[in-house]
Amino acid sequence: MDEVRVRFYDSVPDERLKFAVIAARYNGRWIWCRHRERDTYEIPGGYRESVENITAAAKRELYEETGAVRFDISPICVYAVEKGGEETCGMLFFAEVYELEAELHSEIEAIEFFDGIPDRLTYPLIQPFLYKKTEEYIKMRELCRIIREQVYPNFINLETAIKTYDRNALVCGVPAWRYVYHTIHSADKWFFDPCAYDEPDFHENGMDNPDNPCSIVLSDEQLLDYLHKVRDKTLAYIDSLTDEALYEKPGKCQYTRFELVLMQFRHISVHTGMLNGLTIEKTGRFPVYVGADGYDKLKKGLYDD
């Protein structure tokens, strides 16, 4: 039997990435797949299709093999398997899954949940190495994971506030939408490095300060589009960090990355609460406010009736 060796690389040319494998966790337990023609377990994953980038392949395989419909997914590294003198490469991902469909859309018969590695593995000479690499990745980013889980609801709550507020209601003599822009702009700038920042194309000098006069009027659709871009940018940024990097100061900034994140967490929460206060005063209805485990509230509507 040919010896099997597993190696890990930071990167390889894209055309060498043939597979996507996703170590996935749901409610604190690992998802393992059981193929309908085998009684062994394997990590979700599969071949990349010719029209896909490797991340799209990972998302598709995760959905098809586990039924995951809501999840966060991050690349860990390239893995390579050498057998018989030939080396094939794939990308290893980690996914935190929040919602699963009951029906599977692949050759997988069932998924099961384990606290670690099951006894019977389809690829026992490969999968333990991928699992161990994933554990190392998680340990280096545990604080980043917690931050991400708490920051994401902040963006959801701000979006709900925008969808329910009166944009023309006056706050200290200024239309409320100016405070929405102020909040999003602050996150866009201060979550990362305020000393190295490029203004958005539609920005007017001083527009981020609601007290300054402004000739530009942004619609709620434009504000929501800006919010979504900042949200995606922020989550990708957090995914790129390690816990160690949180204690470093980016560029010439006087604050650490951890301090910048906490400052914006406070800032978004304050202004979301202010906007919701306007809505409550005008309508007598309380906009839905979610935490890290309360996303299902939004299925019932925008108000907590």
C-alpha positions in Angstrom: 0.0 0.0 0.0 1.3 3.4 -0.9 2.2 5.7 2.0 -0.2 8.6 2.5 1.2 12.0 3.7 -0.7 15.1 4.6 0.9 18.5 4.3 -0.4 22.1 4.9 0.4 25.2 2.9 -0.6 28.8 3.2 -1.4 29.0 -0.5 -0.9 27.3 -3.8 -1.9 28.4 -7.4 -5.7 28.4 -7.6 -5.8 25.8 -10.3 -4.3 23.2 -7.9 -7.3 23.5 -5.5 -9.4 20.5 -6.5 -11.4 19.9 -3.3 -13.1 21.9 -0.6 -13.4 20.2 2.9 -15.4 21.9 5.6 -14.9 21.1 9.3 -18.4 22.2 10.6 -19.7 22.8 14.1 -23.3 23.0 15.1 -24.4 23.9 18.7 -20.9 23.1 19.9 -20.7 19.7 18.3 -18.9 18.5 15.1 -20.9 17.5 12.1 -19.8 14.2 10.5 -21.4 12.8 7.3 -22.3 9.2 6.6 -22.4 8.2 2.9 -25.3 6.0 1.9 -22.9 3.3 0.6 -20.6 3.3 3.7 -21.0 2.9 7.4 -18.0 5.2 8.1 -17.9 9.0 8.8 -16.3 11.8 6.9 -15.9 15.6 7.1 -18.2 17.4 4.7 -16.6 18.3 1.4 -16.2 17.4 -2.2 -14.9 18.3 -5.7 -14.8 21.8 -6.9 -16.8 22.3 -10.1 -15.1 24.0 -13.1 -17.2 27.2 -12.9 -16.7 27.7 -9.1 -14.2 29.5 -7.0 -13.1 27.4 -4.0 -15.2 29.3 -1.5 -18.3 28.8 -3.6 -17.5 25.1 -3.8 -17.2 25.0 0.0 -20.6 26.7 0.6 -22.3 24.4 -1.9 -20.8 21.2 -0.5 -21.6 22.3 3.0 -25.3 22.9 2.1 -25.6 19.7 0.0 -24.0 17.4 2.5 -25.3 18.8 5.8 -28.3 20.9 4.9 -26.6 24.0 6.4 -28.6 27.1 5.3 -27.2 29.7 7.7 -23.5 29.6 8.7 -20.3 31.5 8.8 -17.4 30.0 6.9 -13.7 30.8 6.8 -10.7 29.3 5.0 -8.1 27.8 7.2 -5.3 26.7 4.8 -4.5 24.6 1.9 -4.1 20.9 2.6 -2.2 18.4 0.3 -2.4 14.7 0.2 0.6 12.8 -1.3 0.0 9.2 -2.4 2.1 7.2 -4.8 4.3 10.2 -5.5 1.4 12.4 -6.6 0.1 15.3 -4.6 -3.4 16.7 -4.8 -4.6 19.8 -3.0 -7.7 21.2 -1.5 -8.8 24.0 0.8 -9.7 23.3 4.4 -12.5 25.5 5.8 -14.1 26.0 9.2 -17.8 26.6 9.4 -20.0 27.6 12.4 -23.5 26.4 11.4 -26.6 28.1 12.9 -29.4 26.5 11.0 -29.9 23.1 9.3 -32.5 21.9 6.8 -34.0 18.5 7.5 -33.4 17.2 3.9 -30.0 16.5 2.5 -29.3 17.1 -1.2 -26.4 14.7 -2.0 -25.2 11.1 -1.7 -25.0 11.6 2.1 -27.5 9.4 3.9 -27.3 11.2 7.3 -25.3 13.6 9.4 -24.4 12.9 13.1 -23.0 15.1 15.8 -19.9 14.2 17.8 -17.8 16.0 20.4 -14.6 14.9 18.6 -13.6 12.4 16.0 -15.8 9.3 15.6 -14.2 5.8 15.7 -15.0 4.8 12.1 -13.5 7.1 9.5 -13.7 6.9 5.7 -10.3 8.4 5.4 -8.5 7.5 8.7 -5.0 8.5 7.3 -6.2 12.0 6.3 -9.2 13.2 8.4 -7.5 13.3 11.8 -4.9 15.7 10.5 -7.6 18.0 9.1 -9.5 17.9 12.4 -6.4 18.7 14.4 -5.5 21.6 12.1 -9.0 22.9 12.6 -8.7 22.7 16.4 -5.5 24.7 16.2 -7.1 27.3 14.1 -10.0 27.7 16.5 -7.8 28.0 19.6 -5.9 30.8 17.9 -9.1 32.7 17.2 -11.4 31.9 20.2 -11.7 35.5 21.3 -12.2 36.6 17.7 -15.0 34.1 17.4 -16.7 35.5 20.5 -16.4 39.1 19.1 -17.8 38.0 15.8 -20.8 36.4 17.4 -21.6 39.6 19.3 -20.8 42.1 16.5 -23.0 40.4 13.9 -26.3 41.0 15.9 -25.3 44.7 16.2 -25.5 45.0 12.5 -28.8 43.2 12.4 -30.3 45.4 15.1 -29.1 48.6 13.2 -30.7 47.3 10.0 -34.0 46.7 11.9 -33.8 50.2 13.3 -33.4 51.6 9.8 -36.3 49.6 8.5 -38.6 50.9 11.3 -37.6 54.5 12.1 -38.9 57.8 10.8 -36.0 59.0 8.8 -37.2 62.6 9.0 -37.8 62.7 12.7 -35.6 65.4 14.3 -32.8 64.6 16.7 -31.3 67.8 18.1 -32.7 69.6 15.0 -31.2 67.1 12.5 -33.1 64.4 10.5 -32.6 61.0 12.0 -31.1 59.6 8.8 -28.0 61.7 9.4 -27.4 59.8 12.6 -27.7 56.5 10.7 -25.0 57.6 8.3 -22.9 58.8 11.2 -23.1 55.4 12.8 -22.3 53.4 9.7 -19.5 55.7 8.7 -18.0 55.4 12.1 -18.0 51.6 11.9 -16.5 51.8 8.4 -13.6 53.9 9.7 -13.0 53.0 13.3 -13.5 49.2 13.3 -10.2 48.9 11.3 -7.7 51.7 11.2 -8.9 55.3 11.4 -5.5 56.5 10.4 -5.6 54.7 7.0 -9.1 55.3 5.6 -10.6 56.3 2.3 -14.0 58.0 2.3 -16.9 56.4 0.3 -17.6 57.9 -3.1 -20.8 59.6 -2.0 -19.3 61.2 1.0 -19.2 65.0 1.4 -16.6 66.6 3.7 -17.9 66.7 7.2 -21.0 64.7 6.4 -20.3 62.1 9.1 -21.0 64.8 11.8 -24.7 65.3 12.0 -24.2 68.9 13.3 -22.6 69.9 10.0 -24.8 71.1 7.1 -24.9 68.7 4.2 -26.1 69.1 0.6 -26.3 65.3 0.0 -29.4 63.3 0.9 -29.0 59.5 1.2 -32.1 57.3 0.8 -32.7 54.4 3.2 -31.9 52.0 0.4 -28.5 53.7 0.0 -27.9 53.6 3.8 -28.8 49.9 3.9 -26.5 49.1 1.0 -23.7 50.9 2.8 -24.5 49.1 6.0 -24.3 45.7 4.3 -21.0 46.5 2.7 -19.5 47.6 6.1 -21.0 44.6 7.8 -19.4 42.2 5.3 -16.1 44.1 5.4 -16.1 44.0 9.2 -16.9 40.3 9.5 -14.2 39.4 6.9 -11.8 41.5 8.9 -12.5 39.8 12.2 -12.2 36.4 10.4 -8.7 37.4 9.2 -7.4 38.1 12.7 -5.9 36.0 15.4 -6.4 36.6 19.1 -2.8 37.8 19.3 -3.4 40.4 16.6 -6.3 42.0 18.7 -3.7 43.4 21.1 -1.7 45.0 18.4 -2.1 48.6 17.2 -2.8 48.9 13.5 -0.5 51.2 11.6 -0.1 54.6 13.4 -3.3 54.2 15.5 -3.1 54.9 19.2 -5.6 52.1 20.0 -5.3 48.4 19.8 -7.6 46.4 17.5 -9.5 45.1 20.5 -10.1 48.7 21.8 -11.3 49.8 18.3 -13.8 46.9 18.2 -15.1 47.6 21.6 -15.5 51.3 20.9 -17.6 50.5 17.8 -19.7 47.9 19.6 -20.6 50.6 22.1 -21.2 53.3 19.4 -23.5 51.1 17.3 -25.5 50.0 20.3 -26.0 53.6 21.5 -27.2 54.9 18.2 -29.4 51.9 17.5 -31.1 52.4 20.9 -31.6 56.1 20.1 -33.3 55.3 16.7 -35.5 52.7 18.4 -36.4 55.2 21.0 -37.8 57.5 18.3 -39.8 54.6 16.8 -41.2 53.6 20.2 -42.2 57.2 21.0 -44.0 57.6 17.6 -45.6 54.2 17.1 -45.8 52.6 20.6 -44.1 49.5 19.1 -40.7 48.1 20.0 -38.4 47.1 17.1 -37.0 43.6 17.4 -33.7 43.5 19.1 -31.7 40.2 18.8 -28.8 38.7 20.6 -26.3 36.1 19.4 -28.9 33.4 19.8 -32.1 35.2 19.0 -32.3 35.4 15.2 -35.6 33.5 15.0 -37.3 36.6 16.4 -37.0 38.3 13.0 -39.2 35.5 11.4 -42.2 37.0 13.2 -41.6 40.5 11.8 -39.7 43.7 12.6 -41.6 44.5 15.8 -41.5 42.7 19.1 -45.3 42.6 19.5 
